[in-house]
Amino acid sequence: MGICPGLDQTLHGLMRRYRERVPDVERIISALIERQVIASPEDIANDHVAFRTIGVEHLGIASLEKIFLAYGYTRRDKYRFDAKKLDAYWYAPPEEHYPRIFISELCVDELSEDAQQIIRGYTGRVQSDPVDQIALDKWQQVDKFLHSSLWELLTWDHYQRLLRESEYAAWALYNRYYLNHFTISVHDLPESYNTVESFNSFLESIGVTLNDSGGKIKVSPDGLLKQSSTVAQVIESEFRLGKDQIEKHPISGSYVEFAERLPLAQHTDLPKEKITRSHRRDGFEAGNADRIFESTYTSQTDRESD
């Protein structure tokens, strides 16, 4: 399938709203420009973007992936997260300059009856796959879909009950398809900023709080994929209170991730200027991702408010 011309506009729409919701993005970019590490935001390579979905009929990965498959992405490896009751896939882009896509899915059937009833009470109103109702060759429809609600606003009670059992469930049901995170490819930055270690030092020097679950740097067993992430921004959010009222509470929004992909063994002798994405470690690592999911968990966001 050919590259859909709407991919650029769809990614732009996702990033525009994401940057509005995650102040750390502007803080990081502004500091990089001020230090003359980059000249503009366009100098940052986006390693991947991630979405969270809910595994019920008509939704989940099988629904959302249709958008990116239509844009020329290719489904790759599957990942399983037993403790968090999640499945996930990553998707390779149609051209190297586009970000990879990572889509995870909550396995609702593995939750308690109470959690399942809450979730299905909202998602049960979706009677057919909503992606089938949009024209995938019209980016305006895709953009609107990714930023629209498919069910009514949650109540604070329902959110808290889900949060106690699965923080992923609470986040995904409330935030829907809002971008969970985007990822800066630190290995593409200039010296002194092109490793996760050095980039983390820079981040902490400008007051960014890092996810420390499993350590601030998550490393794949082969040592070729290193990742870190900020703690999710806490945002004042609306919840349904009665028929026509709302109440507001602070909850976890989205965060920023950082990835360093080292060259594969057969390419380590290449000069740095000749190393492309195809020469570096590709894909993801379940152990790293498992800890990075926790960037939105209260165990991390509570540290931000200390």
Buried (B, 14 or more C-beta within 10 A) or exposed (E): EEBBEBBEBBBEBBBEBBBEBBEBBEBBBEBBBEBEBBEEBEBBBBBBBBBBBBBBBBBBBBBBBBBBBBBBBEBBBEBEBEEBBBBBBBBBBBEEEBBBBBBBBBBBEBBEEEBBEBBBEBBEEBEEBBBEEBEBEEBEBBBEBBBEEBBEBBBBEBBBBBBEBBBBBBBBBBBBBBBBBBBBBBBBBEEEBBBBEBBBEBBEEBEBBBBBBBEBBBBBEEEBBBBBBBBBBBBEBEBBBEEEEEEEEEBBBBBBBBBBBBBBEEBEEEEEEEBEBEBBBBBBBBBBBBBBBBBBBBEBBEEBEE
